[in-house]
Structures are given as C-alpha cells and as structure tokens.
Amino acid sequence: MIDSESNPSALEFALSNSRSPDGLTRDAAIYELANFVQEGSAVRRLHEMLDDEIVTMQVDAADVLARLGGVKGLFIVLDEIGRRRDDPDADYIANRLYELDASGDVEILEIIEPVVGQLSGNGAVGFRQLKMLRGRE
C-alpha cells in the first residue's frame, strides 16, 4: 500500500486517470486506486466505476473493492448488484464475486453471513443472488 499522506499526488493522479476518456487508462487507474483503498476518495471513485459504461471497468472495480475493501467494500458491491438486479451487466459483477468466493480468494459468504443484518435492502438482494449462484440458497 502507498501512504497517501506521503504521496498525495499519486492518489490525485490515480483519481484523474480513472476519469480518462481512454478505457485502458481508466482500467489501469482501478489498480492504482487499489493502493489507496483505505482513502474515502478512492473508495468513492471505485464505487462510481461499478457503473462505468464499460463492463470490464465494473468488474475490475468490484474485484478491487471485494479483495481489498473489507466488509465495507463487499457491502458496496453487493448493494450495486442488488440495485441493478434487472441489469444484465450486473451479472458480470456477481459472477466475479462468485469466482472470488468459490476459489477461496475472498470468502465472501463467510465474511458477510455474520453481518448480513447490516446490509441495505439492495445489499441483501445482492447477497441472496450470490448465495444462489453458489448453490447455497
């Protein structure tokens, strides 16, 4: 992790790149933002990128939030899946969470189950969808 207090320009640069019209630059910025996942501005931008016009950005942002964002990151991604339950693009995000959970890289079901009551309505829908994908509901 990069300490944003000692290098605030790196965070600003990553945030700026995440808004580039060039898709490759935006996608690379997701992984730059991963270095600052403890910073509110980075998490907010990754959250916004869950609704990027390019599905790859959505999936990559979800991956970073799920892997590095802790419970808060998982809540954000599950909420997005639930909010967009009728959007087929959100299925790609759900499938990425499925892959992370099934591989054991991030044990999402085990992490969320004890705090499931804290999920928003949309988050609960997203969690149910993930459980169904995993064959656990």
Backbone torsions as a table, in degrees:
resi	resn	phi	psi	omega
1	MET	NA	145.8	177.9
2	ILE	-99.1	135.2	178.4
3	ASP	-80.6	111.9	-175.6
4	SER	-69.0	-22.3	178.0
5	GLU	-70.2	-33.4	179.2
6	SER	-87.1	-14.3	-178.1
7	ASN	-145.1	62.7	-177.3
8	PRO	-63.9	-26.7	-179.0
9	SER	-67.3	-29.6	177.7
10	ALA	-65.2	-41.2	176.7
11	LEU	-65.6	-45.7	179.0
12	GLU	-60.7	-40.3	178.5
13	PHE	-63.1	-44.8	179.2
14	ALA	-63.6	-42.4	178.0
15	LEU	-62.8	-42.3	178.6
16	SER	-63.2	-46.2	179.1
17	ASN	-62.3	-31.0	-179.2
18	SER	-68.6	-11.8	178.5
19	ARG	-107.9	9.1	-179.1
20	SER	-63.7	145.7	174.0
21	PRO	-69.9	-17.6	179.9
22	ASP	-83.5	122.3	-177.1
23	GLY	-61.6	-39.2	179.7
24	LEU	-65.7	-37.7	177.9
25	THR	-66.5	-43.8	178.4
26	ARG	-61.6	-43.0	-178.3
27	ASP	-65.6	-42.3	177.1
28	ALA	-61.4	-35.1	-179.7
29	ALA	-63.8	-30.5	177.9
30	ILE	-57.4	-43.0	-178.4
31	TYR	-77.3	-24.8	170.9
32	GLU	-68.7	-42.0	179.4
33	LEU	-65.2	-26.6	177.8
34	ALA	-57.4	-30.2	178.3
35	ASN	-68.4	-14.4	-175.8
36	PHE	-122.1	25.6	-172.6
37	VAL	-62.6	-12.7	176.0
38	GLN	-87.2	-6.4	179.3
39	GLU	-92.0	132.5	-179.1
40	GLY	-56.8	-40.3	-178.3
41	SER	-65.9	-35.4	178.2
42	ALA	-69.3	-43.5	179.4
43	VAL	-64.1	-42.8	178.1
44	ARG	-60.3	-42.3	-179.3
45	ARG	-68.7	-40.9	175.8
46	LEU	-61.6	-38.9	176.9
47	HIS	-60.9	-46.3	178.0
48	GLU	-59.7	-36.4	-176.6
49	MET	-72.5	-11.5	173.1
50	LEU	-65.7	-13.7	-180.0
51	ASP	-119.2	23.9	178.0
52	ASP	-61.7	155.4	180.0
53	GLU	-67.5	-21.3	-179.9
54	ILE	-104.0	123.8	-175.0
55	VAL	-59.7	-35.2	178.7
56	THR	-56.2	-40.2	179.0
57	MET	-64.4	-42.0	-179.9
58	GLN	-59.2	-47.6	-177.2
59	VAL	-67.5	-42.2	-179.5
60	ASP	-67.1	-38.8	176.7
61	ALA	-64.5	-41.2	177.8
62	ALA	-62.3	-40.8	179.3
63	ASP	-60.1	-47.1	-179.9
64	VAL	-63.6	-45.8	180.0
65	LEU	-63.0	-40.8	-179.0
66	ALA	-69.7	-42.0	-177.2
67	ARG	-74.5	-40.6	-168.6
68	LEU	-116.2	-13.0	-173.6
69	GLY	-89.9	2.5	179.5
70	GLY	63.4	-157.5	-179.2
71	VAL	-60.4	-40.7	179.7
72	LYS	-59.3	-44.5	178.6
73	GLY	-62.7	-41.8	178.1
74	LEU	-64.7	-40.7	177.3
75	PHE	-58.8	-42.5	-179.6
76	ILE	-61.6	-46.8	-177.1
77	VAL	-68.5	-44.0	178.6
78	LEU	-62.5	-38.8	177.4
79	ASP	-61.7	-41.8	179.8
80	GLU	-64.9	-42.2	178.0
81	ILE	-60.8	-45.2	179.8
82	GLY	-66.8	-41.8	-179.8
83	ARG	-61.8	-37.2	-176.4
84	ARG	-103.4	32.3	-173.9
85	ARG	-57.3	-23.7	179.0
86	ASP	-97.8	5.2	-179.1
87	ASP	-100.1	114.7	-178.0
88	PRO	-60.9	-24.8	177.3
89	ASP	-64.2	-31.3	179.2
90	ALA	-66.8	-21.1	176.7
91	ASP	-62.2	-31.5	177.9
92	TYR	-65.4	-37.8	177.1
93	ILE	-65.7	-46.4	179.5
94	ALA	-60.7	-40.4	178.6
95	ASN	-64.3	-34.9	177.2
96	ARG	-66.2	-41.7	176.6
97	LEU	-62.9	-40.1	176.4
98	TYR	-56.4	-48.1	-179.4
99	GLU	-60.9	-43.4	179.8
100	LEU	-62.9	-42.5	-178.4
101	ASP	-71.7	-46.2	-176.9
102	ALA	-64.3	-34.3	-179.7
103	SER	-78.6	-16.0	-176.7
104	GLY	85.4	0.6	178.1
105	ASP	-59.6	-44.3	175.4
106	VAL	-136.7	113.5	-177.1
107	GLU	-82.0	75.7	-170.8
108	ILE	-62.0	-47.9	-178.1
109	LEU	-59.6	-42.4	-179.7
110	GLU	-69.4	-32.9	179.4
111	ILE	-71.7	-41.5	-173.5
112	ILE	-84.0	-33.2	-175.5
113	GLU	-49.7	-46.0	-178.9
114	PRO	-68.3	-19.0	-177.3
115	VAL	-118.7	18.1	-175.5
116	VAL	-57.3	-30.9	179.8
117	GLY	-67.3	-15.0	179.5
118	GLN	-90.0	-6.9	179.3
119	LEU	-68.8	147.4	171.7
120	SER	-69.2	172.7	176.5
121	GLY	-57.4	-46.5	178.1
122	ASN	-65.3	-38.7	178.4
123	GLY	-62.2	-39.4	177.9
124	ALA	-64.2	-39.2	176.4
125	VAL	-63.5	-45.4	178.5
126	GLY	-60.9	-40.5	179.7
127	PHE	-65.9	-41.7	177.0
128	ARG	-61.6	-40.9	178.6
129	GLN	-62.3	-42.1	178.4
130	LEU	-64.3	-42.6	178.9
131	LYS	-62.4	-39.1	177.7
132	MET	-64.9	-43.3	177.1
133	LEU	-58.3	-38.4	-178.4
134	ARG	-81.6	-3.0	180.0
135	GLY	72.1	27.2	-178.0
136	ARG	-109.5	9.5	176.2
137	GLU	-144.6	NA	NA
